[in-house]
Amino acid sequence: MASKEAEKKQEEQQGASYTYWVRQVKEGDAAPLPVPRKLTPDDIINDSNSQPPTLGSLWNKELLISVGSLEFPVGKAEISDVSKCVGDAFLVTVRNKKRVGYTYELTLKVKGEWTIREEKKTVKGHIDIPEFSFGELDDLQMEVRLSEEKDLLHQDKSRISQDLKLFLQPVREKMLQFEQELKDR
């Protein structure tokens, strides 16, 4: 008798599979299930016009470009564009308290002019700000990459890189402003 039960259990285990239960629509249901349909280009355009604009890329460009230009002893530079901004921002409510946060990685395009050996040189480059998070702006780090400037000496490139690192404080202030805007949402 015990062997028949063991065989039955073994058959059930081998025959066990995942079962997906599909709800059957009945006539008395409150609402019918939605019927899928293919979207037309007009549907997409109308839908995008009805949604309010999001903070996303507008913040990326406007807030950081508003840093403006900085003047140095032998030159000046400005943030001309935000070439990369990847990451996430979130707002959740826990026990009736709003909690905000973000994790971002930025690359800012910079351009400027420096007087080097009594000659004005236009220099372009990028400021990379590796991953940073909400509440960690005191530890913000920057790395400067200059575009190929073949006629600049190593010491000139080094001085320009040091000058561009002075963008750290104004960028930090803009990020603090972003944190405040995120908290106020």
N, C-alpha and C positions, 0 to 999 in steps of 0.2 A: 504494500500500500504506500509506503514511504517513497519507494522508487518512482511510482506514478506521479506523485506530487512534485518530486524533484524534476522529473521530465517536463511536467507542465510549466514549472517556473522557468526552466531553461528555455523552453519554446517561447514563453512570453518575453523574456529578456532579449532573445535573438530577434523576435518580431517587433519589438518596441521601436517606434519611430516618432518623430516630431509631428504633431497634429496641429494644424492651424484651423481654428474654428471661425467660420464665416457666418456673420450675423445675417439671418434671412429677414428680408423686409416683409412686414405683415401689413395688411390693409389698415389696421387700427393705429399704426405708428403716428406719432405726432408730426414728424417731418420726413420727407423722403431723403434718401441718401443722395449726395451731390453726384451729378453725372459729369465725368471728365469731358472736357472739350479742348480743342486745339486753339491757342491764342492767335489772334491776328496782329499785324503790326499796329493797327489802330488801338487795340486793347492795351498794348504795352505803352504806347504814347499817352493815352488817357490816364492809365494807372500811375505813371510817373509824374504827371502834372498834379494829381490829387494828393500826393504825399508831401509833407513839409520837408524843407531841406534839412540835412543832418549836419552835425558839427564837423565831421571828418575832414575832408580835404580843404575846406575853407579855412579851418583852423590851421592846418599844416602850412598853408601859404601865407595867409594874411598876418597871423600872429608872429611868426618867425621873421618874415621879411620886414616887419615893422621895427625890427631891431635897429635898422638904419645903418649908417656908416660910422666907422671909427677912424679917428686920426691918430697917426703914430709919428714919432720924431722925423722920419724920412718918407712917409707915405700915408695912404688911406685906403680902406677897403670897405666893401659892403657885402651883405648876403643877397645874392641875386635870385636865388631859387631854392626850393626844397626839392632835391632830386630823389630822396627816398625817405619815407616815413612808414614803417611797418610796426605793427603791434596791435594791442587791444586796450580798450578802455571799458570800464564797466561801472554800473550803478545798481546796487541791490539794496533791498530793505530787509533788515533783520531786527525783529522785535521792535518794530516801528521806528527804527533808526536807519537813516541812509548811510550806506557805506560805499565809498568810491575807490577806484583804483585804476591803474593802467600800467602797461609795460610797453615801452617804445624803443625803437632804434632809428636814429636820424642820420641823414647825410645832407649837408647844406652846401650849396654851390656858392663860392665866393669869387669876387674879382676885385682888383685894386691896382693902384699905381704906387710905385716906390722910386725914389731917386737913388740910383746906384751909380757911383763914380760919375756924378754930375750928369747923368742921363736918365730920363724918365722911362721906366719899364712897366708895361702892363703885365700883371701876373694873374693867372686864374688857378683855382684849385678847389679842393673840397675839405670840409670839416666833417669828420665822422664822429658821431656820438654813439658809442656802443650802448647796449641795452641798459635802460634805466627805468625805475619804477616809482610809483607814488610814494612820497615821503622820503625819497633817497636823493634829493637834488643836491644836498651838500657834498655828495660823493661823485657828482657829475664829472666825467672825463671827456677829453677831446683829443682826437688825433688829426693832424693836418697832413693832407696830401696835395702837393703842388703839381700842376700840369707840367708836361715836359717843357722846361725852360733851359735850353741847352747853353744859352749865353750867360747863365748865372753861375757864379762860383758857389762852392759848398757853404761858405760863410754867409753869403747873401741869402741863400735858401734857408739857412738856419735862422737868420734874423727875421726873415719874412714869416717863417713858421711860428716863431716866438710871438711876433706881432699878432698873427691871426688867432693865437690861443687866448688873446685878450677878449675875444668874443664870448668866452666862457661865462663871465658874469652877466652880460646882458641877455644871453640865451637862458641862463638859469632864472633870471627875473621873469622872462616870458613864460617859462615853464611853471613857475610859481603862480603866475596869473592864470594859466590854464588849469592848474589844480584847483584854484579858487572857483573858477567858472564851473568846473566839474562838480564841486561840492554844492554849489548854489542851484544846480539843476533839480 
